[in-house]
Amino acid sequence: MNNKKKKLMIRRALILIVLALIICLIIIGISKIVSLLSPEKVFGNYSNNNMGLAIEYKGATYYNKYEKGIFKLERGKETQVTDHTAYSITIIDDTIYYLTVSTENTIDLNSVKTNGEDLKKIKTLYTANSKFYIKDGFAYYVSNKDQTGINKVSLENAEEKTVIVANVQDFILQDNIIYYTDNVGFLHSVDTDGNNLKDISTDYNIKNIQILNNWIYFYDENENALCRIKKNGKSKETVATFVNNEMYNVTNKHIYYFDQVNKNICRADLKGKKSKVVVSLEATRTKINIADGIIYYLDNSKDNTQIYQIFRVKENGKEFQPIEY
């Protein structure tokens, strides 16, 4: 092969390499644009990482208007789904599951279709924790009937089984694994069948756990900061020292948190930087939920009929409005 042909081959190889690099850069750029334009997402069910106030489902938002019940908001129009006061909601396969206090003052797990049909009581639960998860035909919740622990209830026949006996304070169910904290703030995991119990962390005082990708986010009461740890218990990191209470919510794009001293809901990036105020409150405690680009939160009621009222505001702090009752 003469030198002329060698140079031609080298030139062609270089052109192919340059083209490949350009294609890679275009793909990376497109993915970043898609990420920027994609909606903010929360994770899991139980209204994802939310606290049961609101959930986005198939282009509509379902939220609890307390004394008025569960409402559906779609294209600016509100319709009532049920008049039950729901203390937490989640949606699986066009069915809303929620906890409510019955006329007999029992805490009942109910379900209703998203169109308001087929309302039914599944079972009375004995619990002091409004969080629950629906997975593979079972509702998982913290029971305190005979002994404290995590139980599961069949949605088909209401049969109940104990998953684990423990002093559970908070829990998340993801991929058939339950992650939970105990009464001293230690973090553990167990399979949904009650097997494979593991200690993830016994070094921190953990409050309010949330999961994003392979990380478990939590408020560390000892460090007084938002931290995170890998699901296997390794690589604990401090994310934000300005998050100094357990009232926060992590999405795929931002950290939303309550500045309790200044009574502001703020947001920062996932690295714990670029913090800014979204909206100011009057209350000293709140819940922060994200659904369809809107923050749903609790603040002091504007009238004397109730202590708290739900408000909503865009993620950038614009178009603030109370939810009319």
SVG drawing of the C-alpha trace seen along z (x, -y; Angstrom):
<svg xmlns="http://www.w3.org/2000/svg" viewBox="-71 -35 75 49">
<polyline fill="none" stroke="black" stroke-width="0.4" points="0.0,0.0 1.5,-3.3 1.7,-6.4 -1.1,-8.1 -3.6,-5.4 -2.5,-5.3 -3.1,-9.0 -6.5,-8.6 -7.4,-5.9 -6.2,-7.8 -8.1,-10.9 -11.3,-8.8 -10.8,-7.3 -10.4,-10.7 -13.5,-12.0 -15.5,-9.0 -14.2,-9.7 -15.2,-13.4 -18.6,-12.5 -19.1,-10.0 -18.1,-12.6 -20.5,-15.2 -23.4,-12.6 -22.6,-11.9 -22.6,-15.6 -26.0,-16.0 -27.5,-13.1 -26.2,-14.4 -27.5,-17.9 -31.0,-16.5 -31.2,-14.5 -30.4,-17.6 -33.0,-19.6 -35.6,-16.8 -34.6,-16.8 -35.1,-20.5 -38.4,-20.5 -39.7,-17.3 -42.2,-17.8 -41.0,-17.6 -41.6,-14.1 -42.0,-12.6 -41.4,-8.9 -43.1,-5.7 -46.8,-5.7 -48.4,-7.2 -48.7,-10.1 -45.1,-9.3 -42.9,-11.0 -45.8,-13.3 -47.6,-13.4 -51.0,-12.4 -52.4,-15.8 -52.3,-15.6 -51.3,-13.2 -51.0,-13.5 -52.5,-10.7 -53.1,-10.6 -52.9,-14.3 -55.2,-15.2 -54.5,-16.1 -56.5,-14.6 -56.3,-16.3 -58.1,-16.3 -60.2,-19.4 -60.6,-18.1 -64.2,-18.7 -65.4,-18.8 -63.7,-15.5 -61.5,-14.4 -61.6,-16.6 -60.2,-16.1 -58.6,-19.0 -58.3,-18.7 -57.8,-21.5 -58.8,-24.0 -62.1,-22.3 -62.8,-20.8 -65.1,-17.8 -65.9,-16.1 -64.9,-12.4 -66.2,-11.7 -67.2,-13.8 -65.1,-11.7 -62.3,-13.6 -59.1,-11.9 -56.0,-12.0 -53.8,-10.4 -54.4,-9.4 -52.8,-7.3 -53.9,-6.0 -53.3,-2.6 -55.0,-1.4 -57.7,-4.1 -58.6,-3.5 -58.1,-6.0 -57.1,-4.5 -57.4,-6.7 -57.8,-6.8 -60.8,-8.5 -62.4,-8.8 -65.8,-7.1 -69.0,-8.2 -68.1,-5.6 -64.7,-7.4 -62.8,-4.4 -59.9,-4.9 -61.0,-3.2 -59.1,-2.3 -61.5,-3.0 -61.3,-2.9 -63.2,-4.7 -62.7,-4.8 -61.3,-8.1 -64.7,-8.8 -66.4,-8.6 -67.9,-5.1 -67.6,-1.9 -67.0,-3.5 -66.2,-0.9 -64.6,-0.3 -61.8,2.2 -61.0,2.4 -60.8,0.6 -57.2,0.0 -55.6,-0.5 -52.9,-3.0 -51.4,-6.4 -49.6,-6.8 -51.5,-8.0 -48.9,-6.7 -49.7,-3.5 -48.6,-1.8 -50.4,0.3 -48.4,3.1 -49.4,6.3 -52.9,6.4 -52.0,5.5 -52.1,2.3 -49.0,1.9 -49.4,-0.3 -48.1,-0.8 -50.4,1.1 -50.7,0.5 -53.6,2.9 -52.0,5.6 -48.3,4.9 -46.5,2.2 -45.2,3.1 -45.9,3.2 -49.0,5.2 -50.4,5.9 -54.1,6.1 -55.4,8.0 -57.4,5.6 -59.5,8.6 -60.7,10.2 -59.3,7.8 -57.2,10.6 -54.4,9.1 -50.9,10.4 -48.0,9.1 -44.9,8.3 -42.6,7.4 -43.0,6.4 -41.0,3.2 -41.4,-0.3 -41.9,-1.8 -41.8,-5.6 -41.6,-6.0 -41.4,-3.7 -41.2,-3.5 -42.0,-0.5 -40.0,-0.2 -39.3,2.8 -40.7,5.3 -38.4,3.9 -39.7,2.0 -37.3,-0.7 -38.3,-1.9 -37.0,-3.8 -37.5,-2.8 -38.2,-4.8 -34.5,-5.7 -34.0,-6.9 -32.2,-3.8 -32.8,-2.7 -33.6,0.9 -35.0,2.8 -37.1,6.0 -38.7,7.8 -42.5,7.5 -42.8,11.2 -41.0,10.3 -37.7,12.0 -34.2,10.6 -34.2,8.1 -31.2,5.8 -29.7,2.9 -28.9,0.1 -27.8,-2.5 -27.5,-2.7 -25.3,-5.9 -27.9,-8.6 -31.2,-9.9 -33.2,-9.6 -36.5,-11.4 -38.7,-11.5 -37.1,-9.1 -37.5,-9.5 -36.0,-7.6 -34.6,-9.0 -32.7,-6.6 -30.3,-4.6 -30.2,-7.2 -32.3,-7.4 -32.8,-11.0 -33.5,-11.8 -33.4,-14.6 -30.7,-13.8 -31.8,-15.2 -28.2,-14.8 -26.6,-16.8 -29.7,-19.1 -29.4,-18.8 -30.8,-17.0 -28.6,-14.0 -28.6,-11.0 -27.2,-7.4 -27.0,-4.6 -29.6,-1.9 -26.8,0.5 -25.9,-1.8 -22.7,-3.2 -21.7,-6.7 -23.6,-8.9 -23.5,-12.5 -24.7,-15.9 -26.9,-17.5 -28.1,-20.7 -27.4,-22.2 -30.1,-24.8 -32.8,-22.1 -33.1,-22.0 -36.4,-20.1 -38.2,-17.1 -40.6,-19.1 -39.1,-18.7 -39.8,-16.9 -37.3,-15.7 -38.2,-15.5 -36.1,-14.6 -35.1,-18.2 -35.3,-20.1 -35.4,-19.9 -38.4,-21.7 -38.2,-22.5 -39.8,-24.6 -37.7,-27.3 -39.3,-27.2 -37.6,-30.3 -38.7,-32.6 -41.8,-30.6 -41.0,-30.1 -41.3,-27.2 -38.0,-27.3 -36.4,-25.2 -32.8,-24.3 -31.2,-22.1 -30.3,-18.5 -26.8,-19.4 -28.2,-21.6 -27.3,-24.9 -29.2,-27.8 -31.8,-28.0 -34.6,-30.6 -37.9,-31.4 -41.1,-30.1 -43.8,-31.3 -44.3,-32.7 -46.6,-31.1 -48.2,-32.0 -48.1,-28.5 -45.2,-27.0 -45.7,-23.6 -46.7,-22.4 -46.8,-19.6 -45.2,-20.1 -46.7,-18.1 -45.9,-18.4 -48.4,-17.5 -48.4,-18.6 -46.0,-21.5 -48.0,-22.9 -47.0,-22.9 -49.8,-21.9 -49.2,-22.9 -50.9,-23.6 -51.1,-27.0 -53.3,-28.6 -56.9,-28.8 -58.4,-32.1 -61.5,-31.4 -62.5,-30.0 -64.0,-26.7 -60.7,-24.9 -57.1,-25.2 -55.3,-24.5 -56.3,-25.1 -54.7,-23.8 -53.1,-26.4 -51.4,-25.9 -48.7,-27.8 -46.5,-27.2 -43.0,-25.9 -41.6,-29.3 -43.9,-31.0 -46.3,-32.5 -50.1,-32.2 -50.5,-31.6 -54.1,-30.9 -56.0,-29.3 -58.2,-26.3 -61.8,-27.5 -63.9,-25.5"/>
</svg>
